[in-house]
């Protein structure tokens, strides 16, 4: 169960993150014939991306429950991740390529600075 949960968490985050990244190039991808989640999700991109992000957070929380983690884990790790993902989804202007690029860069900076 834990291995399945870890893989689900990783895959959900990857789809969410890659979709944000791919959205900045979706017009060029259409011309070049590149298939991406940004193109696949179409006008439902925010909703479907949010569902993958929600799955990521749910897996994160369930992992903490299964591991017997304490309040600090849920407040800092889960709460911090949920706040960051919510900020990304609410601030994402899906029709603006620079918004996708900015959000991806913020996420990249967050990951690489830790």
N, C-alpha and C positions, 0 to 999 in steps of 0.2 A: 504493500500500500504506500509506504513512504517513497519508494523509488518512483512509482507511478505519479504520486503527488508532486515530487520534485520535477519530473519531466513535464507534467502539465503546467506547473508554474513557469518553467523556463520557456516552454512553447508559447504560452499565452503572452508573456512579456515580449518575446521575439516577434510575434505577429503584430502586437500593438506598436512596438517600437519601429519595426520595419515599415509598417503602413504609414506612420507619420513621416518617415524618411522618404518613402516612395511617392507620397503625395506631391512633393515639390517638383517631381519630374513626370507626373502622370500624362501631361500633354505630349511631351517628347516620347514617352513610352508608347503612347497610342500610335504615333506616327511610325515608330520603329518596330511596332508589333511586340513589344515587351509585355509579358503578362506579370501583373503585380497585384497585391491585395488592394492597393489604392484604386486601381482600375476595376477590379472585381467587385469591390464594395460599392463603387459608384456614388450615387447620391445618399446612400445610407452609411457613408464612411464614418461619420462621427458615432452613430449608434453602434455599429458593429465593432468599431475600435474600442468603444467604451465597454462593450460586453467582454472583450478579451482582457481589457485592463481590470475589470471587475473579477474575472476569473483568476487573474494573477493575484489580486489582493486576497480573494477567498482562499486560494491555495496557501498563501503566506500565513493567513490566520489559522487555517486548519493544521498546518505544519507546526505552528507554535503550540496548539492544543495537544497534538499527538506527542510532542517533545516535552510537555509539561512546563513550558516557559512561563515566566512570571509577568507581572504587570508592566514592568519596564520594557520587555520585548514588544508587547502589544501596543503600548503607548508610543514608543520611539520608532521601532522598526515598522510595524504594521500601520500605525497612525501616520508616521512620516511618509511612508510609501503611498498610502491612500491620499494624503493631502497633496503630494506632488503629482500623482496621476490625475486627481481631480482638477488641479490647477492647469495641467496640460490640456485636458479635454475641454474645459470651459474657456480657456484662452486661445484655443486652436481655431484659426480662421481658415477653414478647409479650402476655400477658394483663393487663398493668398499663398502663393508658393513660398514667399519669404517667411511667412508664419510657420510653415512646416519646417523650414530650414532652421529657424531660430529655436523652435522647440527641440528639434533633434540635437542641436548644438548644446543647449542647456542640459539635456539628459546626458550627453556625452561628457560634458564638463563635470557633472555630478558624479558619474561613474569613475572617471579617470582621476579625480582629485582625492578620492578616498583611499 
